């Protein structure tokens, strides 16, 4: 009986590995097909995501790391600034869950573009409003908008890049986002020391535009590529 149980256990392990291998093969085929439709190599797509992740978090770090000091400079007190940041981070959790729900319906790429665009809008609002009530509202909006941005990179990697390499590739992009958070806060501090002004929210906005340009290009490129291929085929056939 013991031998029979051992054989059954081994058979279950073998079946599990066969199923896992089949799942990997299907996932590999799906990601390869999606990548072919995208028209980018795995290395090039990885590079675009790394740069986009770094840029978005350069922008994202500015309010998170300097809003407390900004409130102090405006005369509202650092304690109030800490409360505003707490609201921002709390609503970031809500934004993260909500972005996931929306991404299931429209896709990770469009959701990433929408989140990045809304983050840019919130950063732009900081340039025009600095009353206490407006800071509360803008911080809440910023938290909602930025909460779901970074997770979308992992979803895009899983959709387009080989699943056997997902761990390393996701880690690389997330490392870029962490470096962006660190460098963004540091750069903002240097700019403040040089200008004695927190109008440097514009600095974060410029990085956000870099991120928007890259993600927008990723979404538009496949359509432009297919259109060019269709025109080429029509020209080869002598059709207008």
Buried (B, 14 or more C-beta within 10 A) or exposed (E): EEEEEEEEEEEEEEEEEEEEEEEEEEBEEEBBEBBEEBBBEBEEBBBBBBBBBBBBBBBBBBBBBBBBBBBBBBEBEBEBBEBBBEBBBEBBEBBBEBBBEBBEEEBBBBBBBBBBBBBBBBBBBBEEEBEEEEBBBBBBBBBBBBBBBBBBBBBBBBBBBBBEBBEEBBEBBBEBBBBBBBBBBEBBBEBBEEEEEBEBBEBBBEBBBBBBEBBBEBBEBBEEBEEEEEEEEEEEEEEE
